[in-house]
């Protein structure tokens, strides 16, 4: 497994931006497809974005965040990012990063085998 630690969450107003980071250690970071998920109170954990490993860096986004959020990775720093712009109150959730040892993008949380502890994002109206 890979160890993941998220940071960068906080309380912001609607329309603001935040950048989440996920620091990875353990197995080779560059050989993991990485994803961001989020879980709002009383709701199931849902897919936000994913990025493939290494040089091709294919990406996938949930419709709810497409055009507002950008996922990226820095393999030299073993770090995954999620730039969140134009935040809305409905983006309020705990955000988790996750890793899977596959080059194939996935939106299914049960296909990721490593998870961080999560970071809280709260967007006020």
C-alpha positions in Angstrom: 0.0 0.0 0.0 0.9 3.7 -0.2 0.5 6.1 2.7 -1.5 9.2 1.9 -1.9 12.4 3.9 -4.2 15.2 2.7 -4.0 18.9 3.6 -5.3 22.2 2.4 -8.9 22.0 3.5 -10.7 24.9 5.3 -13.6 27.2 5.5 -14.2 29.4 2.5 -17.0 31.4 1.0 -18.9 30.6 -2.2 -16.9 31.6 -5.2 -13.5 31.2 -3.5 -10.8 28.7 -4.4 -8.8 26.1 -2.5 -6.0 23.8 -3.4 -5.9 20.4 -1.7 -2.6 18.4 -1.5 -2.0 14.7 -0.9 1.5 13.6 0.1 2.3 10.0 -0.7 4.9 7.6 0.7 5.5 3.9 0.3 5.2 2.1 -3.0 6.2 4.0 -6.1 3.9 7.0 -6.4 4.4 7.3 -10.1 3.0 3.8 -10.7 -0.4 4.6 -9.1 -3.5 5.9 -10.6 -4.7 8.6 -8.1 -8.1 9.8 -7.3 -10.0 12.3 -5.2 -13.3 11.4 -3.5 -15.6 13.4 -1.2 -18.2 12.5 1.4 -20.8 15.0 2.7 -22.7 14.3 5.9 -25.3 11.6 5.5 -24.2 10.8 2.0 -22.0 8.1 0.4 -18.5 8.8 -0.6 -18.5 9.9 -4.2 -15.9 10.2 -7.0 -14.5 13.7 -7.8 -11.5 13.2 -10.1 -8.8 10.8 -11.1 -5.5 11.0 -12.9 -3.5 8.1 -14.4 0.0 7.4 -13.6 3.2 8.5 -15.2 3.6 10.3 -18.5 0.1 10.1 -20.1 -1.7 11.7 -17.2 -5.2 11.0 -18.5 -7.9 12.6 -16.3 -11.5 12.1 -15.4 -13.9 14.3 -13.6 -17.3 14.0 -12.1 -19.9 16.1 -13.9 -20.5 18.2 -10.8 -16.9 19.5 -10.7 -16.0 19.5 -14.4 -14.7 22.9 -15.5 -14.2 24.1 -11.9 -11.8 21.5 -10.4 -8.4 20.5 -11.8 -6.5 17.4 -10.7 -2.7 17.2 -11.1 0.3 15.4 -9.8 4.0 16.0 -9.3 5.7 12.7 -9.3 9.0 14.2 -8.3 7.4 15.4 -5.1 5.1 12.4 -4.6 2.2 14.8 -4.4 -1.3 14.9 -5.8 -3.3 18.1 -6.0 -6.9 19.2 -6.5 -7.3 22.8 -7.5 -10.9 23.8 -6.7 -12.3 27.1 -8.1 -15.7 28.7 -8.0 -16.6 26.7 -4.9 -20.2 26.2 -4.0 -21.9 25.2 -0.7 -22.7 21.8 -2.2 -19.0 21.2 -2.5 -18.9 21.0 1.3 -17.5 17.6 2.3 -14.5 15.7 3.6 -12.2 15.2 0.7 -10.1 12.0 0.4 -7.3 11.1 -1.9 -6.9 7.5 -2.9 -4.5 5.3 -4.9 -4.7 2.2 -7.0 -2.0 0.1 -8.7 -3.4 0.3 -12.2 -3.0 2.5 -15.2 -6.7 2.5 -15.8 -8.8 5.4 -14.5 -11.7 4.4 -12.2 -14.6 6.1 -10.5 -15.3 3.1 -8.2 -14.1 3.6 -4.7 -13.7 -0.2 -4.1 -11.1 -0.2 -6.8 -8.7 2.0 -4.8 -6.7 0.2 -2.2 -5.1 3.1 -0.3 -6.8 6.0 1.3 -5.9 9.1 3.2 -7.6 10.3 6.4 -9.4 13.1 4.7 -9.5 16.9 4.9 -12.6 19.0 5.6 -13.8 21.6 3.0 -16.6 23.8 4.1 -18.1 26.4 1.7 -20.4 29.0 3.2 -23.1 30.8 1.1 
